Amino acid sequence: NAGVTQTPKFQVLKTGQSMTLQCAQDMNHEYMSWYRQDPGMGLRLIHYSVGAGITDQGEVPNGYNVSRSTTEDFPLRLLSAAPSQTSVYFCASRSTGTSEETQYFGPGTRLLVL
Amino acid sequence: GDSVTQMEGPVTLSEEACLTINCTYTATGYPSLFWYVQYPGEGLQLLLKATKADDKGSNKGFEATYRKETTSFHLEKGSVQVSDSAVYFCALSDRTGRRALTFGSGTRLQVQP
């Protein structure tokens, strides 16, 4: 199993540009989520999904869109990038059918917005 | 809302020293508690977890006990190695539909030979 994969690893954008951060998992997990990591602030939840076709907002959703058309994929879209979105983005997944609560994280995407 | 407070870093220790990283939490209900570790340039990996009061999680020589009376989940290791140098995050998982993790700000550990 590859686990949770993310692409790209690193991206530089100009203010106003759009892009999609890709996330995929091969563990058949229903639950997927996106976090951003900023210095001194830990990780904060952006959006999450409890299954295909179902998404909801987390703690810091503004400026980001998500969709979940398949169980495996959960892309994060930046419609008009801003310097405040410079961060490291992590995707995570977990099973919801059992008592197992462990979330599995991807390797992250480092985003720089100029 | 839920919150997690960790001791500020960085923590610098010599090899074979004892480690304690403090973590306290505020939550409604009875969350599960986790320690995640992030090695340089990598994503987060689960280090250990505890799902109910008085449970002790352990892995790779690290331990943490879920203390409901003090709302704490301190991370301990008796003898650290250079390879333990990383950032450690305490987190809790709510048991609502959101099933999200709430993280502390992280504590960087630097172990010197």
Interface residues (C-beta under 8 A of the other chain):
Chain A: V4 Y31 S33 Y35 G40 M41 G42 L43 R44 L45 Y48 V50 D56 G58 E59 F90 A92 R94 T96 S99 E101 T102 Q103 Y104 F105 G106 P107 G108
Chain B: V4 S32 F34 Y36 E42 G43 L44 Q45 L46 K49 T51 F89 S93 G97 R98 R99 A100 L101 F103 G104 S105 G106
